[in-house]
Amino acid sequence: MQTRAQLAELQGELRSNSIIAEVSNWKEDIRDWRKLSCEATARQWKELQESPPPPKTPRLYSTHLRLPVAAIQRRQLCVEGLLNAIAVGNLQACEEGYFWAPGFAPGAVEHPLRAPLSHASMPTMRPKSSPAQIEAVHDQDVLQLCRSAAQSGQRTALVHFAPAGEEQALPMRELRESQLYLRTTYLYALSTLPRQMHKDASKALQDGCIIHTAHVSILRGDVAEGAPWLEPTEIEVLTVALQRRPYADHHEQYGRIREKAAVAKTIDDIFASAAEFGIEVLVFPPLGINGSFGCYHPPSDAGQLLRHAALSGGDVKVLVAKQHSGPLGGWASFADAVVNGRAPLKREPPIPMHLSPYFNCYLGPLPSQTTI
């Protein structure tokens, strides 16, 4: 087991040899992380994700394949430093108001950038209107859909959920769910939320408000490809609180009427805000499916609620996609319920009374038995 002095020495060595930048103190960093090479980032990311090859002679116990603690900590620090460098580059681009694409190189084009603006509003009631167009996309993530829709000239908004009851209004979670923070200017919007809203963001979400963030630009591509710089594409983000873990039964449906009604009201508020702001394309990620956004909701029932709200959503196109290209448990049933509606529950017939082992003791003989 390593001592505290050895760990501090290891961390100091990593900070001197790898790409490290603290996001919290990004304004104090004098280095320009916008000039970070995308090729070097992709190469280092690939090296960090590589796993040792399987042995040619399998053994009963695989203890020889375990990495030492120092190597695991070294890799973890390198991954965090690489992601911090990408995030700080986005923050510096927002602060300076421009960046270079496709990268800082001779002949690169300088692109101006607008800072995002946020405000909290309480959605109002809207009358019933025509059904919205619903489509589930399986081969693209939500940011790819937003970029394609925005480039076609349609006003596009991405729905972003925050778990209710968090001390931080919008905590950053695992890498696959942090694409919005690493590839867009939304991270810069979080740093300016208290100043622009004049209230605490977590308190506003707890009160049922929806945080509308405009001028959020998609700047980068996939992190696995080195997070290459792209031409800025502006979208809007609607942030709303979502219950963390409602009670669900084995039929993939909500077990409490009050919790189901709260989720239905949240989805209705999203469509009401979209109609108020004039949104034409509304992109939904999985609604708290299998730990998405730190929430656990029943896939089929959540998809049915989203479909029911979209049937009176008005003149808006609803797109449903995953946050990442990897597998997600419950996604198939959620997407099918959104597009086609959930299948009727299979009701098992009741067990006949004469099959009960207590029937002969208390209620009489079996029907097949005859008395003489």
Buried (B, 14 or more C-beta within 10 A) or exposed (E): EEEEEEEEEBBEEBBEEBBBBEBEEBEEBEEBBBBBEBEEBBEBBEEBEEEEEEEEEEEEEEEEEEEEEEEEBBBEBBBBBBBBBBBBBBBBBBEEEEBBBBBBEEEBEEBEBBBBBBBBEEBEEBEEEEBBEBEBBEEBBBBBBBBBBBEEEEBBBBBBBBBBEBEEBBEBBEBBBBBBBBBBBBBBBBBBBEEBBEBEBBEBBBEBBBBBBBBBBBBBBBBEBBBBBBEBBBBBBBBBBBBBEBEBEEEBBBBEEEBBEBBBBBBBBBBBBBBBBEBBBBBBBBBBBBBBBBBBBBBBBBBBBBBBBBEBBBEBBBBBBBBBBEEBEBBEBBBBBBBEBBEEEEEEEEEEEBEEEEBEEEEEEEEEEEEE
